[in-house]
Amino acid sequence: MIPPAALRAPGSGPTARDDRHRSLRATMDWSHDLLAPEVQVLYRRVGVFSGPFGIERLRSYLDRSVEHGLAAPAIDPEAGIAALVSASLLRVRPPTPADLTDAGPNGPRYELLGIVRDDAARRLAERGEAVAANGAHANDLLRLAEQRHLELVKRPSPDVLAAYDDVHEDLLAVLERARADGNAPFVVRLAGALTEYWRVRGRITEGRLWLDAALRMGPAQESADRARALHWAGVLDSIQGDFERAEERLDQAFRLRVRLGLNAEAASTLNQVGLIALERGELEQGERICREALEMRRAVGDEAAVAGSLNSLGGVLQFSGNHAEARAMYEEALEIRRRIGDDAGASVVLGNLGLSLRDAGDLDAARRMLDESIETRERLGDLQRLAVVRHNRALVRFDAGDLDGARDELAWSAATARELGDRLELSNALSDLGFVASAAGDLDEAASLQQEALTVAARIGAKPIVAQSVDGVAEVVAARGDPIEAARLWAAAETLRRTSRSALLAADRRRVDRSIERARASTAEDAWWAAWAAGEALELDEMIQLANVCAGGEDRAARAATEPAVAAV
C-alpha cells in the first residue's frame, strides 16, 4: 500500500507549508538577531500597531506602557525606528493626501508588513509582555479618542478628524480585541467616544454596528459611558431612518442621565428626541420637547447647548409654518455661535437661515448663507451635513430657475446619502430631484424618482416626505392630463400633513399651490371637489398604493417596495 504522503504532488500539502513556515521563521529570527538588544525591545513593542503610526503616537504609547509595568526601551524611539527601517523590518509609508494636514509636526508614518507584525506580536507574547503592551496601547487610544471626541463635539476642525483618521485601523483592532476578551465596559466607553467621528466621516453603519455590539455585551451598567453610547446610538439610528429604535435608545439614555444627575447631557438627549419628532412630522410634540430641552439648557448655562436648542426649535417652528418666530430663534442661535467662535455650529444655523430666507423670497441672501455653510462643511469633511446643506442650496437654485445646477447638487446629495445610509436625506433629495425633472418636462424620470422617494420615506415613517412625494406624483399625473386623479393625490397629501400637524415650507407651499390651481382651472368644479373629497378619505396605505400605481403601475410599485434602498444594517 502506498503511504498517503507518497500520493501528494511534490512540493504540496502540509509538509510543504510547514517547510515554508520554518523557512520564514528562520529568516525572521536571523533579521531579529542582527538587531541590538535595545532595538529588539522596541521591535517587540511595535507589534501592537495594526495600522500606520507616527513617532509621537509611538512615544505616547511607550509612556503609557511604563504605567502598565513595562520598562522603557533603552533607546530613543526615533533612533530605534531608524534602525528598524534600516533592517527592513519597518517601512516608511508613502504620504497620502490625508497625511498632508499633519505630516509636518508628526513626521512620516511607519507601518509593518503583516508577517513582520505577526512575528513582533509573537515575540511580545513569548516574553510575557503582550497583556501589558496591548493594555497600554488600548488605553492610550482611549485617552486620545475621548479627548478628541470632546473637541469634535464642541469645536470640530480638520486637525481633530486627522487625529482620528491616523489611528482608525488601530481603534478598530483594539475594539475587536476588547470584544473578544469580553471587556464590555471598555468597548462601551471607546465606542461612545468614536460616535461623532463616525458621523462626520460618514461611517454611520460602522458606528451603528459597533454601538449595537457594545450595548449587547455583558450586564448593563448604570454609567455615564453607557448613557453616552445609548445617546449616540440613537443619533446614528435616526440618521438611517430607524426612528423607533432611535427613540427607544434615546429614552433609555435620557432616563439614565437623569438618574445619574447629568442634567446637561439629559437635555441634549431630550433635544434629539424633539428632532426625531420633527422628522416624523409630529410637530406639536416636537415643539413641546424642544422647548423643554431649551429650558433645561438655559438652566445649566451652557451657551453652545442653548444655541443648539434654539436652532432645533427654529426648525420645528419653521416646518410648523411659524416662520417669524423660527427666524428669531435662528438669529439668536447664530449670534451665540459667532460670539463663542464656533464656526461649525454657525454653519448649521446658516444652513437653516438660508432656508428661511428662501421662504421669504430673498434668494441672493439665502445663497450667500448656504455658500458660507457649505464652505465650512467642506473644510471639516462633514459629509452627512454637507449633503443636507447642498440639498438646501439646490432648492435655491431651483427657485431661481437654474434646473441644471439644482439637479447636479441634488444628485450629489442623493448619492452621498445613499452611500452613508442616510435614508431620510436620500428620500428627500430623490423627491426634490423629481420636482426638478418635472419642471424640465421629463415626466417619466420625475415619476420614477418620486416613487423611489415615497418607498424609502414610507419605510422609515417620514410622513412629511411621504406627503411631499405624493405631491410630486400628483404634479406628474396632472401634467399627463389627468387632473382628477391628481386632485385625489393632492387632497390625500394635504390630509396627511393636517393630521400629522406638519406644514410645507413657504416656498414649497407656493409651488404646490400653483400646480393645484393650474389643474383645478382645467376641471369642472363638481368633478374637482368630488375627487378632492375622495382623496381626503384615503387612509395612509391607500394613498401610498394609489401614488405608486399612478407613478408607474402596480408591477413597478411592487418591485420598489421589495428592493432595498440602502445597505442593510
N, C-alpha and C positions, 0 to 999 in steps of 0.2 A: 504494500500500500504506500502510495506517495504521500509524504508528510505534507500537511496543509501549507507550510511555509514554501514548499517547493512549487506549489501551484501559483504563487504570486508572480506577477511580472517583475523583472529586475528593477530595482530602484523604486518599488511602490510598496504600499501597505504600512503598517505601524512601525516596522523596523526602519524604513527609510525616514519616516517622520521623526522617530527617536534620534536617528543619526543627525538629522538637520538640527534638532533641538540641542543635542550635545555640542555640535559644532558652533552654533550660535552662542551657547552658554560659554564655551571656551573663548570665543572671540571677545565677549563682553568682559570675561574675567581678565583677559590679557590687557584690554584697554583700561580696566579699573585699576589693575595692579601697577600700571605705569604712573598713576596719579600720586601726588604727595599725600600723606595721611590726612592732613587738614583739608585738602581738596576732596578726598574721599568722603569725609563727613558732609561737606556741602552737597556732594553728588547725591548722597542718600536723601538728604533733606528736600531737595527739589523734586523728589519723586512724588510729592503730594499734589503738584500742579497738573491740572488736566488741560489747561489752555496756555496761551502765551502770558508772560509776566515781565514786568519791568523791574529795575533794580530797587526802586522804592517799595514796591509791593513785596519783594523778597526780604528787604530789611524789616519791614513791618511784621511779616510772618516769623522771621527768626527771633525778633524781640519777644513776640508772643510765645515762641517755643521755650524760651528761658523761663517764662512764667509757668509753663507746663512741666518743668523739671528737666529739660534737655540743656546740656551745656552748649554754649555758643561756639560755632566753628572758630578755630584758631587762625582765621584768615579773614581779611577784609572781603565782604561779599563781592565787591566789584572785581577784585583780583582773582577770587575763586571762579567767578563766572568767566573771566578771560581764559583761565586755564582749561575750563570745561569746553569752551568754544574751540580752543586750540587742539584739544584732544578729540574733536568731532563728536563729543557726547552731548553737546548743546549747540543749537544753531540760532543765528540771528534771523528773525522773521522779517521778510521784506515789508516795509511800511505800507499800510493800506490807507485809503482816504480817511477812514475813521480814526487812524492813529495821528494824523497830522495836527489835530487840535491840541494834543497833549504830548507830542513826541519831544518837544523842547525840554521841559523840566524833568520829565521822567525818562528820557533817553530811549534807546531802542528796546524792542520786545524780543524775548528769548522763548524758545519752545523746545520740547523734547520729542523725538520720534517715539512712536508707540512702543517699540521694542526696548528703547532706552528707558522710557518711563517705567515699563514693567520691571526692568532689571533694577532700577533705583528703588522702586517700591518694595521689591523682594528683599533687597539688602536691608532696607529700613525695618522690615518685619523680622528678619533674621537677627538683627541686633536688639530687638525688643523695644524699638523706638516708634513703631507705627502708631500706636494708640495716642501717645503724647503728641506726635507730629501732626497727625490728622486732626486731633482736637484743637491744636494751636491754629492750624490752617482754617478750620471751620469757624472758630471764634473770632479770628482776625477778619474774615469775610463778613461775619455777622455784625461786628462793630462798624465796618465800612458801610454795609447796607443800611443799618439803622441811622447812621449819621447822614448818609446821602438821602434817605427817604424823607427826613425832616426838611432838608434843603429843597428837595424836589417838590414837595407839597407846598412849602411856604414861598419859595422863590426859585423856580426851576431855571436852569441855564444849560448850555451845551456842555460845559465842563462837568457838571454833575452827571449828565447822561453818559458822557465819555468814560467816567469813572466806573459806572455800571457795566458799560459795554466791554471794558477792558478785562473784566473778571467774569463775564457771563458764563463761559464754559465751566469755570471752577465753581460758581454758585450752583449750577445745576448738578454738578458732580457731588458737591457737599450735601445738597438736599437729598439726592438719591442715596448716598451713604447713610445719612441720618434716618431716612425712612426704612432702609434695610435693617438698621440697628434697632428700630422701634423707638427712636428718640422723639416722641411726639411733641414735647414742649419746644424743642429746638426747631423742628420742621414748621410748627405753627408760628414761631417767632420770626424765623427767617423768611418764610413765605409772605407773612404780613408786611415785612419790610421791603419786599420787592414789588408790591402791587402797583404803585403809581408808576414805577419804571415799566412794568408790563403794559400798562395802559398807554403811556406816552409812546412807547416804541411799537405799539400795535400788536403785542404778543398776548392778546386777550385770551385766546384758547389755552395757551401755555399757562397763563396765570390761573384761569379757572380750574384746570386740571390739578395744578399743584395745591391750590387752596382747598379743593374738594378732598384731596388725599390727606392734607394736614388736618382738616376738621374731622375726618373719619378716624384718625389714629387715636387709640387708647381712650381712657375715660376722659370726658370733657372736664377741663379745669377752669374754674371761675377766675380768669386772669385778664389783665388789660391786653395781653398779647392775643388771647383768643377773641376778645371783643374786636380788636383791630382786624384780625383775619376775617371775622364774620362780616364786618362792615365792608371791607374791600371786596370780599366775595360777592356781596350784594351789588356793589357798584359794577363789577365786571359782568355779573349775570344780567343786569339791566341793559348794559351796552349791547349785549347779544340778544336782547328782547325776551329773556326768560324772566318776566316780571313776577310771576308767582313765587319762584324760588328766591328772587331778589328780595321781595317783601318779607318772606319768611326769615331769610338771613338777617336782614336789617332789623326786623322786630326783635330777634334774639340779641343782636348787638346792642340795640337801644336799651333793652331791659337789663342786660349785663352791665352796661356802662352806668346806668342809673344806680344799680345795686352797689357798684364799686365807687360811687361818688364822683365819677368822671363826667361832670356836667358839660364841659366844653365839647368833649367827644360825643356825648349823647345828643347834643344839639346838632352836631354835624350829621349824625346818623338820621335824625328826625328830618333835617333838611333834604336829605337824599330820598327819604320816603315821599316827601312832598313832590319832588321832581318826577318820581315814578307815577304818581297820581296825574301829573301834567301829561306825561307821555301816553297814559291810558285814556286821556280825555275826561278824567274825573276832576274837573277844575275847581268845583266848590270845595271838595275835600282837600285838594292840593293847596288852595289858598289858605285854608284854615291851618293846615300843618305847617306851611312855610311861615306864616305869621307867628305861630307858636315857637318855631325854631329861631326866628329873628329875635323874639323877646328873650329867649334863653341866652342867645349870643350877646345881646346888649347887656344882660345882667353879668355875664362873665367878663365883658370889657375887652374882647379880642377884636380889634378893628378889622383885620383881614377877614375874620369869620363873619363879622357883621356885613361887610361888603359882599361876601358870598351869598348870604341870605337875602340881601337886598336885590341882588341880581336874579336869584331864583324866584323870588316873589314877583319881580318885574316880569319874568317870563310867564308866570301863571296869569297875572293880570292882563298882559298883552293878548294872550290867547283866549281870555275871557271877554275881550272887547273893551277893556278899561285902559285905553291907550294913554290917556293923560297921566294917570297915577303910575302906570308902568314906566313911562318916560322919566318921571320924577325919581323912581326907585333906581333906574339905571344911572341917572346922572349923579345921585348921591353915592352910589357904589363906585362909579368911575373917579369921583373926587377923592374918595378914600384910597383907592388903589394907586392913584398917581401921587398922592401925598406921602404914602409909605414906600414909594419906589417899586411897586410890584407890577412890572411890565407884563408878565404872563397873565396875572389876574385882570389887568386892564384890558388885555386883548380879548378876553372872554366877554367883558362888558361891552367893548366896542363892537363886537360881532352882533350883540343883541340891539345895541343902539342903531346899528346900521339897518337892521330890520325895521326898527321903529321909524326911522327917517324914510325908509322906503314906503311904509304905510302912509306917511304924511305927504308923499309925492315928491320929496326932495332927493332925487336920485343922485345928484352930484355929491351932496354931503354924505349920503349913505355909502356911496362908492369909496369916498375918502376914508371913512371909518373902517370899512371892511378891508381896504388895502392895508391899512396900518395893522389891523388884527392879523391878517394873513402873513404879513412880513414877520411878525413876532413868532407865529406858529411855525413858519418855515425855518426860522433860526433855531427854534427849540427842537425841531423834528417831531412835533406832536401830531402824528398822522391822524389820529382819531378826531381831534378837534379841528384840525386843518380841513378835513373832509366836510365838516359841517359849515365852516366859515366860507369855504369856496362855493359850497352849495348856495349859501346866502348871497354871495356876490353874483352868482349865476342868475338869481332871481332879479337882481337889479338890472343886469344886462338884458334879461328877457323883457322887463318892463320898458327898457329904453329901445327895444326893437332889434337888439343885437342877437339874433337867433343862433348864429354860428358860435359866437362866444359863449352864450349860455349853454349850448349843447356840449361844447368841449369841457367846460368846468363841471357840469353835472355828470358827464360820462366819467371824468376823473374821480369825482366824489363817489359815484356808484361803484366803480371798480375797486377803489380803496376800501370802501365799506364792505364789499364782498370779501375781499382778502382778509380783513380784520374780523369778519363775522359780526359786524355791527348791523344787525337786521333792521333796526329802527331807521338808521340813516339810509340803508340800502333801499328800503321800501319808499322812503320819502323822496330820495333822488330819482328813483325809477319813475315815480308818479310825475314829478316835475319834468323829467325828460319826455314823458308822454304828452304833457301840455305843450312843450316846445315842438315836438313832432306834429302835433295837431295844428299849431299855428303855422307850420311850414307846409301844411297840406298833405303830409304823409299819414293818412288816417289808419292804414294797416299797422304801421310801426307804432303809432300812438296807442291803438287798441292793445297791441301785444305788451307794450311797456306798462300800461295801466293794469292789465290783467296780472302780470307778474308782481307788480307793486301790491295789488289787492290781495294776492295769495299770501305774500310774506307778511303784510300788515295784519291780516286776519289770523294768521298762525300765531302771532305774538300778542294779539289782543290790543293793537294800537288803533283804537276807534277813530281818532281824528284823521289818520292816514287812510283808513278804510273809507271814510266818508269822502275824503279828497279824491281817492282813486275812482270811486263811483261817480263823482262829479266829472272826472276825466273821461270815463266811458260814456256818460251822458252827452258830453260835448261831441264825441266822435259819432255817436248814434244820430244826434241832431244834424251834424254835417253830412251824414249819409242819407238824410232825407226822411228820418222817422222821428219827428218832434214829439209825438205822443208817447213812444217808448222812452224817449229822453226825459219827458216830464215825470214819468213814474220813477226813474232813477234819481233825478234831482230831488224829488219830494222825499224819497227814502233817505237820501244823504242828509237833507235838512232835518228830518225827524231824528236821525241818529245823533246829530250834533245837539239838537234840542234836549233829548233825553239824557245825553251824557254831559250836558252843560258846557260844551266846548264851542268855540267860535272860530271862524276863519280870520286870518289877518286881514286888515282893511284892504290891502292891495289885491289879495286873492278874492275877497268878497266882491270887489268891483268887477273883476274878471268873470266870476261866475254869474253875477247879476246881468252882465252884458250878454253872455251866452244864453241865459234863460230868456231874456227879453227878445232876442232875435228869434228864438224858436217859438216863443209864445205868439209873436206877431204874425207868424205864418200858419197859425192854427185857430180853428173856431173856439170861442171861449168855452162853450159847454164841453166840448171834447177835451180841451186842455185841463179844465178843473176836475173832470171826471177821472182823467189819468192821474192828476196830482193826488186826488183823494185815495186812489188805489195804491199809489206809491207810499203814502203816509201810513197805510195799513200793513205794509210788509214787515215781517219780522227780520231780524238781522241776517239769519241764514238764508231767508228767501231773497233778501236784497243782494247778497253776495252771489247766490246762484243766478239771479236774473242778470247781474252785471257781467258775470262770466259768459253766459250764453250770448248776450248782446255784443260782447267784445270779440268773441271768436268761435262760438259754438260749443256744445256740450263736450265733445271729444277733447278739444283743446283745454277746456276748463278742468276736465278730469285729469289730464296729464299734468297740468300746472299744479294741481293740488297734491300730487304724489311726488313730484320732483323736488329734492332738497334745494332750498335757496342758498344755503351756506353749508360749510362743512359741519358735520355733527360734532357736538362737544361731549 
